[in-house]
């Protein structure tokens, strides 16, 4: 149920442009240059699968029981990884204009079109985790 937020460069650049245009509003202040929408890590996995037109099976596990350093199991963390852009909204009147599910579809189409998805990939850490929880890694029968 950990929360995270993924920001599109269009949102980030619009926030930065507003900051440059409003030096008096930003002087001496700290802003979180992030999206204003949180998503759970499970939700992110589902959105990515939907963007790729793939099915997803989410497996929750205890990193210690699986013999894995939780910090190494990127991108999934064992804590919330979320910030919010309240200061930019208040001081700059900034608002997000992007749509994460649609942005992911666009990004996946670019990735697939580049041919990078056709390259062989290994998922050694994922395979170790799945084996530790009694799940077969993709393409492997138990």
Protein Blocks (a to p, Z undefined) as FASTA:
>chain_A
ZZcddddfklmmmmmmmmmmmmmlmgopacddddfbdcdfklmmmmmmmmnopacddddd
dfklnopafklmccbdcbdcdddfklmmmmnopacfbdfklmmmmmmmmmmmnommmpcc
ddfklmmmmmmnopacehiaZZ
